Amino acid sequence: METGRLGLPRQSRLLIVVALVDSSGTGLFLTGSAVFFTRSAGLTTAEVGIGLTVAGLCALLTLTPLGMLADRIGPKPAAVVMHFWRAAGFVGYAFVHDFWAFLAIACFVGIPSRAIEPIGQMFADRHVGPDYRMRMMAVFRAVYNIGFTLGALLTTLILAVDTRAAFQSIVLGDALTFVIAGFLLIRVPLLHEGTKKRTVRGWPRSLRQGRYLLVAALNGIMVLHIPMLSVAIPLWATLHTNAPRVLVGPLIMINTLLAILLQVRVSKGIESLDGGIRAMRLGAVCLAACAVVLAFAGRLDAVGASVLLVAGIVLLSFGEIYQSAGGWSLSYELAPRERQGEYLAVFSLGMAAMYTVGPALVTIGVVEQGLPGWLVLAAVFLAAGWVVRPVALAAKAQVHADTVATHR
């Protein structure tokens, strides 16, 4: 297969553009959402928190059915529907003026918000096949960070205008990116789709496989690096260390740059089950080391704390990069192809749950507990990395046995 500069088929260039457009809209919204909901929609911070939490629960409940839908109709129609669905929801946000309307729209938007990730992962597999899917996901990750940064910069300019029309352009702009991405997806070919008609029916088989669910849970634990970066580290740096507060912005930028520069390179050679296990273990070690380093940043002067915070963010970035690659590999290798959408969606349950409860866990269980909280978190990461091999191998055997029995 002819490949371009990124080592991917030339037909993948349009899909990369989709990722850039999509992530730019995400950066636009997430950076300005708090201001939009409170200043434009007139909601209180408590109302925003409650609404987004309920929306997260809706996403958890519907994640598996939407993954099964992708098995039935294919990843392209499912992905296009998810994009147009979210576009309609973000248009609705522009007309929210009270809590109940916000709650309804937030739940409407929340339903496809988590499902788009496993469906996108399935799309990548059917687009480039097993030989290139890991590289495709790594390129997605790098492009996502670029697009998110561009969207965040645009939001900064919009917020400077400080008018209701400007605030509304945040959600309407995100809706527009979803519409553009949806139409572009229609033109992306699925080179490894196959011709067999999908007839997957019945209850999700994956939810009855405890070992597989345990692998998903371990991946969810590792995904704690997301609320660590967005919540725990900024709070810890500004409230519990002597480091200058202006350091928080550069710390986030270091993480973004490392993900852009290293995700594709690090993901090379992690295509197998053993490669995924190895990556998860390396990620666990890096994240545990990050937690330990951050714990002691609270006991040093400004210079020492700043040095440890930078070291911690570098370790977290490598942990994030290895976890992402390991999670993709394990989820692909453990999913039967005829039920790939279902299994990828169930694997994402751990990540979706961490998006919902992770911020509370890292604030109450880690930041507020100080050094002991960080050390316990380090131990949790190490334990997750230690058991991932036996659990993943057991899950592989269980999934294989169940698949063979079903085909008899």
C-alpha positions as CSV (number, residue, x, y, z in Angstrom):
1,M,0.0,0.0,0.0
2,E,1.4,3.4,-1.0
3,T,2.1,5.6,2.0
4,G,2.7,9.3,2.4
5,R,5.0,11.3,4.8
6,L,3.2,10.1,7.9
7,G,3.6,6.4,6.9
8,L,-0.1,6.1,6.2
9,P,-2.1,5.5,3.0
10,R,-2.5,8.6,0.9
11,Q,-6.3,8.1,1.2
12,S,-5.9,8.9,4.9
13,R,-5.1,12.6,4.4
14,L,-8.7,13.5,4.4
15,L,-9.3,11.6,7.7
16,I,-6.4,13.5,9.3
17,V,-8.1,16.8,8.2
18,V,-11.3,15.6,9.9
19,A,-9.4,15.0,13.1
20,L,-7.9,18.5,12.9
21,V,-11.3,20.1,12.3
22,D,-13.0,18.1,15.0
23,S,-10.3,18.8,17.6
24,S,-10.2,22.5,16.8
25,G,-13.9,22.7,17.6
26,T,-13.4,20.7,20.8
27,G,-10.6,23.1,21.9
28,L,-12.8,26.1,21.1
29,F,-15.6,24.8,23.3
30,L,-13.8,23.3,26.3
31,T,-11.7,26.4,26.7
32,G,-14.7,28.7,26.7
33,S,-17.5,26.5,28.0
34,A,-17.3,27.7,31.6
35,V,-17.5,31.3,30.6
36,F,-20.3,30.6,28.1
37,F,-22.5,28.7,30.5
38,T,-22.2,31.3,33.3
39,R,-22.0,34.5,31.4
40,S,-24.2,33.8,28.3
41,A,-26.6,31.1,29.5
42,G,-26.8,32.6,33.0
43,L,-26.2,29.4,34.9
44,T,-24.5,29.0,38.3
45,T,-21.4,27.0,38.6
46,A,-23.3,24.4,40.7
47,E,-25.9,24.0,37.9
48,V,-23.2,23.6,35.3
49,G,-21.5,20.9,37.4
50,I,-24.7,19.0,38.0
51,G,-25.8,19.2,34.4
52,L,-22.4,17.9,33.1
53,T,-22.3,15.1,35.6
54,V,-25.8,13.9,34.6
55,A,-24.7,14.2,30.9
56,G,-21.6,12.0,31.8
57,L,-23.9,9.4,33.3
58,C,-26.0,9.4,30.1
59,A,-22.8,8.8,28.1
60,L,-21.9,5.8,30.3
61,L,-25.3,4.2,29.9
62,T,-25.5,4.6,26.1
63,L,-21.9,3.9,25.3
64,T,-22.3,0.1,24.7
65,P,-25.5,0.3,22.7
66,L,-24.0,2.9,20.4
67,G,-20.9,0.6,19.9
68,M,-23.3,-2.2,19.0
69,L,-25.0,0.1,16.6
70,A,-21.7,0.6,14.8
71,D,-21.4,-3.2,14.5
72,R,-24.8,-3.3,12.8
73,I,-24.6,-0.3,10.4
74,G,-20.8,0.1,10.1
75,P,-18.4,2.7,11.5
76,K,-18.8,5.3,8.8
77,P,-22.6,5.8,9.1
78,A,-22.3,5.6,12.9
79,A,-19.5,8.2,12.9
80,V,-21.4,10.5,10.6
81,V,-24.5,10.3,12.7
82,M,-22.5,11.0,15.9
83,H,-21.0,14.2,14.3
84,F,-24.4,15.5,13.1
85,W,-26.0,14.6,16.4
86,R,-23.4,16.6,18.4
87,A,-23.8,19.5,15.9
88,A,-27.5,19.7,16.6
89,G,-26.9,19.6,20.3
90,F,-24.3,22.5,20.3
91,V,-26.7,24.6,18.2
92,G,-29.2,24.0,21.0
93,Y,-26.7,25.3,23.6
94,A,-26.9,28.7,22.0
95,F,-30.5,29.1,23.0
96,V,-30.2,27.8,26.6
97,H,-31.4,30.3,29.3
98,D,-32.3,28.1,32.3
99,F,-31.1,25.0,34.1
100,W,-33.7,22.6,32.8
101,A,-33.1,23.5,29.2
102,F,-29.4,23.2,29.8
103,L,-29.8,19.8,31.4
104,A,-31.8,18.5,28.5
105,I,-29.3,19.7,25.9
106,A,-26.3,18.5,28.0
107,C,-27.8,15.0,28.1
108,F,-28.5,15.1,24.4
109,V,-24.9,16.1,23.7
110,G,-23.5,13.8,26.3
111,I,-25.0,10.6,24.8
112,P,-22.7,10.6,21.7
113,S,-19.8,12.4,23.4
114,R,-18.0,9.3,24.6
115,A,-19.2,6.8,21.9
116,I,-17.4,8.8,19.2
117,E,-14.1,7.6,20.5
118,P,-14.5,3.8,20.1
119,I,-16.5,4.3,16.9
120,G,-13.6,6.4,15.6
121,Q,-11.2,3.7,16.7
122,M,-13.3,1.2,14.7
123,F,-13.3,3.6,11.8
124,A,-9.5,3.7,11.8
125,D,-9.3,-0.1,11.7
126,R,-11.7,-0.4,8.8
127,H,-10.0,2.4,7.0
128,V,-6.3,1.3,7.1
129,G,-6.4,-2.3,8.5
130,P,-4.5,-4.0,11.3
131,D,-1.1,-3.0,9.9
132,Y,-1.6,0.7,10.1
133,R,-4.4,1.2,12.7
134,M,-2.0,1.9,15.6
135,R,-0.1,4.5,13.6
136,M,-3.4,6.0,12.5
137,M,-4.5,6.3,16.2
138,A,-1.1,7.9,17.1
139,V,-1.4,10.4,14.3
140,F,-5.0,11.2,15.5
141,R,-3.6,11.9,19.0
142,A,-0.9,14.2,17.7
143,V,-3.3,16.0,15.4
144,Y,-5.8,16.3,18.2
145,N,-3.4,18.2,20.4
146,I,-2.6,20.6,17.5
147,G,-6.2,21.2,16.8
148,F,-7.1,21.6,20.5
149,T,-4.4,24.2,20.9
150,L,-5.6,26.1,17.8
151,G,-9.2,26.1,19.1
152,A,-8.1,27.3,22.6
153,L,-6.2,30.2,21.0
154,L,-9.3,31.2,19.0
155,T,-11.4,31.1,22.2
156,T,-9.0,33.5,23.9
157,L,-9.6,36.0,21.1
158,I,-13.4,35.5,21.3
159,L,-13.5,36.0,25.0
160,A,-11.7,39.3,24.7
161,V,-14.7,40.6,22.7
162,D,-16.9,39.9,25.8
163,T,-20.3,40.1,24.1
164,R,-23.2,37.6,24.1
165,A,-22.8,37.1,20.3
166,A,-19.1,36.3,20.9
167,F,-20.0,33.8,23.6
168,Q,-22.6,32.1,21.3
169,S,-20.0,31.9,18.5
170,I,-18.2,29.4,20.8
171,V,-20.9,26.8,20.7
172,L,-22.0,27.6,17.2
173,G,-18.4,27.4,16.0
174,D,-18.1,23.9,17.6
175,A,-21.3,22.9,15.9
176,L,-20.0,24.0,12.5
177,T,-16.8,21.9,13.0
178,F,-18.9,18.9,13.6
179,V,-21.0,19.5,10.4
180,I,-17.8,20.0,8.3
181,A,-16.2,16.9,9.8
182,G,-19.4,14.8,9.2
183,F,-19.5,15.7,5.6
184,L,-15.8,15.0,5.1
185,L,-16.2,11.6,6.8
186,I,-18.7,10.6,4.1
187,R,-15.8,10.9,1.5
188,V,-13.3,8.8,3.5
189,P,-13.0,5.3,2.0
190,L,-13.0,2.2,4.2
191,L,-10.3,0.2,2.6
192,H,-10.6,-2.9,4.8
193,E,-14.3,-2.9,5.4
194,G,-15.1,-6.3,3.9
195,T,-18.3,-7.4,2.3
196,K,-20.0,-9.5,5.1
197,K,-23.2,-8.0,6.2
198,R,-23.4,-7.2,9.9
199,T,-26.0,-9.2,11.8
200,V,-24.9,-8.8,15.4
201,R,-27.9,-9.1,17.7
202,G,-28.8,-9.8,21.3
203,W,-27.3,-8.6,24.6
204,P,-23.7,-7.4,24.7
205,R,-21.5,-10.5,25.2
206,S,-18.6,-8.4,26.5
207,L,-20.4,-7.3,29.6
208,R,-20.6,-10.9,30.7
209,Q,-16.8,-11.4,30.5
210,G,-15.4,-10.4,33.8
211,R,-11.7,-10.6,32.8
212,Y,-12.3,-8.3,29.9
213,L,-14.1,-5.9,32.1
214,L,-11.2,-5.9,34.5
215,V,-8.8,-5.0,31.7
216,A,-11.1,-2.1,30.9
217,A,-11.1,-1.1,34.5
218,L,-7.3,-1.2,34.7
219,N,-7.1,1.1,31.6
220,G,-9.6,3.4,33.3
221,I,-7.3,3.7,36.4
222,M,-4.4,4.6,34.1
223,V,-6.6,7.3,32.5
224,L,-6.4,9.2,35.8
225,H,-3.6,11.1,34.1
226,I,-6.3,13.2,32.4
227,P,-7.8,14.7,35.6
228,M,-4.3,14.8,37.0
229,L,-3.3,17.2,34.2
230,S,-6.4,19.3,34.0
231,V,-7.4,19.5,37.7
232,A,-4.9,18.0,40.2
233,I,-1.6,19.5,39.0
234,P,-3.0,23.1,38.5
235,L,-4.5,23.0,42.0
236,W,-1.5,21.4,43.6
237,A,0.9,23.8,41.9
238,T,-1.0,27.0,42.8
239,L,-2.3,26.1,46.3
240,H,0.2,23.7,47.8
241,T,3.6,24.6,46.4
242,N,5.8,27.6,46.3
243,A,6.1,27.6,42.5
244,P,4.9,30.7,40.7
245,R,1.3,30.5,39.5
246,V,2.2,31.5,36.0
247,L,4.0,28.1,35.7
248,V,0.7,26.3,35.2
249,G,0.3,27.4,31.6
250,P,3.8,26.3,30.5
251,L,3.3,23.0,32.2
252,I,0.2,22.3,30.1
253,M,2.1,23.4,27.0
254,I,5.0,21.0,27.7
255,N,2.5,18.1,27.9
256,T,0.9,19.2,24.6
257,L,4.2,19.5,22.8
258,L,5.5,16.1,24.0
259,A,2.3,14.4,22.9
260,I,2.6,16.0,19.4
261,L,6.2,15.2,19.0
262,L,6.4,11.7,20.5
263,Q,3.0,9.9,20.3
264,V,3.6,8.5,16.8
265,R,7.2,7.5,17.5
266,V,6.5,5.8,20.8
267,S,3.5,3.9,19.4
268,K,5.7,2.1,16.9
269,G,6.1,-1.5,17.7
270,I,3.2,-1.7,20.1
271,E,0.8,-3.4,17.7
272,S,0.6,-6.8,19.5
273,L,-1.0,-7.9,22.8
274,D,2.5,-8.2,24.3
275,G,3.4,-4.7,23.0
276,G,0.2,-3.3,24.5
277,I,1.0,-4.9,27.9
278,R,4.5,-3.6,27.8
279,A,3.3,-0.1,27.0
280,M,0.8,-0.1,29.8
281,R,3.5,-1.2,32.3
282,L,5.8,1.6,31.2
283,G,3.0,4.0,31.4
284,A,2.2,2.9,35.0
285,V,5.8,3.4,36.0
286,C,6.0,6.8,34.5
287,L,2.7,7.9,36.2
288,A,3.7,6.5,39.5
289,A,7.1,8.4,39.3
290,C,5.2,11.5,38.4
291,A,3.0,11.2,41.5
292,V,6.0,10.8,43.7
293,V,7.8,13.7,42.2
294,L,4.8,15.9,42.6
295,A,4.3,14.9,46.2
296,F,7.6,16.3,47.2
297,A,7.2,19.5,45.2
298,G,5.1,20.8,48.0
299,R,8.0,20.6,50.4
300,L,10.6,22.7,48.5
301,D,11.2,26.4,47.8
302,A,10.1,28.1,44.6
303,V,13.0,27.0,42.5
304,G,12.9,23.4,43.7
305,A,9.2,23.1,43.4
306,S,9.3,24.5,39.9
307,V,11.9,21.9,38.9
308,L,9.9,19.0,40.3
309,L,6.7,20.2,38.7
310,V,8.4,20.3,35.3
311,A,9.9,16.9,35.9
312,G,6.5,15.6,37.0
313,I,4.8,16.9,33.9
314,V,7.4,15.3,31.6
315,L,6.8,11.9,33.4
316,L,3.1,12.3,33.2
317,S,3.4,13.1,29.5
318,F,5.3,9.9,28.9
319,G,2.8,8.0,31.0
320,E,0.0,9.4,29.0
321,I,1.7,8.5,25.7
322,Y,2.5,4.9,26.7
323,Q,-1.0,4.4,28.2
324,S,-2.7,5.7,25.1
325,A,-0.7,3.3,22.8
326,G,-1.1,0.4,25.2
327,G,-4.9,1.0,25.5
328,W,-5.4,1.1,21.8
329,S,-3.4,-2.1,21.3
330,L,-5.1,-4.1,24.1
331,S,-8.6,-3.0,22.9
332,Y,-7.9,-3.9,19.3
333,E,-6.3,-7.3,20.2
334,L,-9.1,-8.3,22.6
335,A,-12.0,-7.4,20.4
336,P,-13.6,-10.0,18.0
337,R,-13.9,-8.4,14.6
338,E,-17.6,-9.2,14.2
339,R,-18.3,-7.4,17.5
340,Q,-15.5,-4.8,17.4
341,G,-17.8,-1.8,18.0
342,E,-19.3,-3.4,21.1
343,Y,-16.0,-4.5,22.6
344,L,-14.3,-1.2,21.9
345,A,-17.2,0.6,23.5
346,V,-17.1,-1.5,26.6
347,F,-13.4,-1.1,26.8
348,S,-14.0,2.7,26.8
349,L,-16.3,2.4,29.8
350,G,-13.4,2.6,32.2
351,M,-12.2,5.8,30.5
352,A,-15.7,7.3,30.4
353,A,-16.1,6.5,34.1
354,M,-12.9,8.3,34.9
355,Y,-14.0,11.4,33.0
356,T,-17.1,11.4,35.2
357,V,-15.5,10.7,38.7
358,G,-11.9,11.4,38.1
359,P,-11.9,15.1,39.0
360,A,-13.5,14.4,42.3
361,L,-11.1,11.5,43.0
362,V,-7.9,13.5,42.4
363,T,-9.1,16.6,44.3
364,I,-10.6,14.9,47.4
365,G,-8.4,11.7,47.4
366,V,-5.1,13.2,46.3
367,V,-4.7,17.0,46.4
368,E,-6.6,17.5,49.7
369,Q,-4.6,14.6,51.3
370,G,-1.2,16.1,50.4
371,L,1.9,13.9,50.3
372,P,0.1,10.7,51.5
373,G,-2.5,11.1,48.8
374,W,0.1,11.4,46.0
375,L,2.0,8.3,47.3
376,V,-1.2,6.2,47.4
377,L,-1.9,7.3,43.9
378,A,1.6,6.2,42.9
379,A,1.0,2.8,44.5
380,V,-2.3,2.4,42.6
381,F,-0.6,3.1,39.3
382,L,2.1,0.5,40.0
383,A,-0.4,-2.1,41.1
384,A,-2.4,-1.6,37.9
385,G,0.7,-1.9,35.8
386,W,1.8,-5.0,37.7
387,V,-1.4,-7.0,37.1
388,V,-2.2,-5.9,33.6
389,R,-0.3,-8.9,32.0
390,P,-2.0,-11.8,33.8
391,V,-5.4,-10.1,33.5
392,A,-5.0,-9.3,29.8
393,L,-3.8,-12.8,28.9
394,A,-6.7,-14.3,30.9
395,A,-9.1,-11.9,29.1
396,K,-7.7,-13.0,25.7
397,A,-8.3,-16.6,26.5
398,Q,-11.8,-15.9,27.8
399,V,-12.8,-13.9,24.7
400,H,-11.4,-16.5,22.4
401,A,-13.2,-19.4,24.1
402,D,-16.5,-17.5,24.1
403,T,-16.1,-16.6,20.4
404,V,-15.3,-20.2,19.4
405,A,-18.3,-21.5,21.4
406,T,-20.6,-19.0,19.7
407,H,-19.5,-20.0,16.2
408,R,-20.1,-23.7,16.8
